[in-house]
Amino acid sequence: MNFPPEHQNYLTQIGLAGKQLGYPTYVVGGYVRDLFLQRPCKDIDVVCVGSGIELAKQAAKMFENASTVSIFHHFGTAMFKVNDLEFEFVGARKESYRSDSRKPSVENGTLEDDQIRRDFTINALAISLSPHDYGTLIDSFEGIKDLNNGIIRTPTDANITFSDDPLRMLRAIRFATQLNFKLHPDTYNAIKTNRERLKIISAERIHTELNKIIMTPVPSVGFKLLFDTGLLHQFFPELSAMQGIEERNGIQHKDNFYHTIKVLDNIAQTTNNLWLRWAAIMHDIAKPLTKRFEGSLGWTFHNHEMVGAKVAAQVFKRLKLPLGDELKFVQKMVALHQRPMMLTKENITDSAVRRILFEVGEDIESLMTLCQADMTSKQEWRVKKYREDYEYLKERMTAIEASDQLRNWQPPISGEIIMETFGIKPGRPVGIIKDAIREAILDGIIPNNYQAAYQLMLQKALEIDLTPIK
């Protein structure tokens, strides 16, 4: 097996370090997999039949620009960096598990013991770095065959693999999505059988794998597998509850689960912003909670966007996702995602455009990207009309933003100016005047400048019996 030229020297030297210690040494796992898939990989895992920590120390001596060796005695691993490469070392081991934990009991083992403990055959490949058989591939579980056939399969009984470490079920779906591979029938069925074992996995581990699925080019592949295997129901019941079509009086609503993952695919074509992709997932999340059948109106989902913003907070908290600016951004997108589309259904006034620019601020491009992704109707004429209205709205927004500069805008008269002018303390009168100025500017009654706002302040003050101090 030929390694990339830029890695060749490092791997040769590591093999020599292994020989000096008397350790058979191998490069394993994702690095080997990606070599065959011709994918770039800068994280290199090295296994030796011996002490991984000692091998790391010995190998680091051979590179002038190697970082300090980081040692993790509890795990028996060590790592160092050389330029943009990261090398991690571990001794070959075999594992056994308890039913209540994914953390194994570990003991020293052979290379085959180490390969069989790995999650999938495509990650159980090894290439020798020892000088006497340097570059020799060790494929104990037909990993190359599975790579060539695009199959995700476990090296041993899939039920045992997933019961031992349920996180591997999410990893199976993540790899299938990233690599556009298929789950082997035994792998698929074992995920369905063991899906409830996911309850022993931390929310942080779950959301890490989920985010990787979300960031793939076609994330719907992963979400369909998550739904079909029942995994999604275990950690994201709000999303799985969106699946299904109900009919009354011959009137159906669309399947909101499949609509949602179509929107996610659409937005994945235009942005790598993880949180905007999360907004696509959450934009209709409250439709099951707000669904009503209202006679001649048919199916309605009144206020689902505002309820959805609250549900987003619940989901983020449960999955241990960030609760700061990331959540606020997602909630804003969910709460406002109907607004641009509503504007396209009526005569668009400058006032309406000003208001949405004011409310959304610097996130207006993100909101418009989400709205464009939300156009999923099967009726071509409807999509064509939406797109035309959408482009017209964008033009209006650009023109009004250029003239009024409302993005991240604050009215020209502050509360401090009002209090100073009339000699009053913070209170209701200050709010009344500020609101009147803001609304007048947004409605186009007065221009967005200090002089016009000051005159309106004086006028509004007279209405509530305030007079300027001399």
Number of C-alpha atoms within 10 A of each C-alpha: 12 9 13 10 8 8 12 11 13 18 24 16 20 26 26 21 25 27 17 12 13 14 21 23 31 29 25 23 24 18 21 24 21 15 15 13 12 9 10 10 14 13 15 20 19 28 29 29 20 21 20 25 24 20 28 25 19 18 24 23 14 14 15 8 11 16 14 13 18 15 19 11 9 6 11 16 20 22 23 19 20 15 8 7 15 16 22 22 27 22 27 25 23 20 17 12 15 12 11 13 14 19 13 13 11 14 11 15 16 15 21 17 14 21 26 21 17 20 24 27 26 29 24 27 25 30 22 23 27 24 16 11 11 17 19 15 18 18 17 16 20 15 24 20 13 18 20 12 11 17 24 27 26 28 21 15 12 23 19 14 24 25 25 22 23 23 22 22 26 26 18 26 30 26 21 20 25 18 15 17 20 19 21 17 12 14 24 20 15 20 31 16 15 21 22 16 22 22 13 14 15 12 16 13 13 17 19 15 18 19 17 17 24 29 19 21 18 21 24 22 21 25 24 16 21 24 18 15 20 19 24 20 17 15 19 15 14 20 23 21 17 21 17 12 11 13 12 11 9 7 12 13 15 15 13 20 23 16 19 24 22 21 24 27 22 24 24 23 12 11 15 14 13 15 19 23 24 22 29 29 23 24 29 24 28 26 21 16 16 16 15 14 17 9 11 8 8 15 19 15 15 14 14 23 26 17 19 22 25 16 20 24 17 13 18 16 14 14 17 16 17 12 12 8 10 15 21 16 18 23 25 18 28 31 21 19 23 18 16 21 19 10 17 18 11 9 8 16 11 15 17 16 23 22 16 19 23 19 16 19 14 14 16 18 12 17 22 20 18 26 23 20 20 21 18 15 13 8 8 10 10 13 15 13 12 19 15 13 19 19 14 14 19 17 12 17 18 14 13 17 16 11 10 16 15 24 18 12 14 11 18 18 20 13 18 12 14 23 16 12 16 16 13 15 13 11 10 9 19 20 13 14 22 21 13 15 26 18 15 16 23 24 17 14 12 17 14 22 13 12 13 16 23 16 13 19 21 17 14 18 19 12 9 11 8 16 14 14 9 6
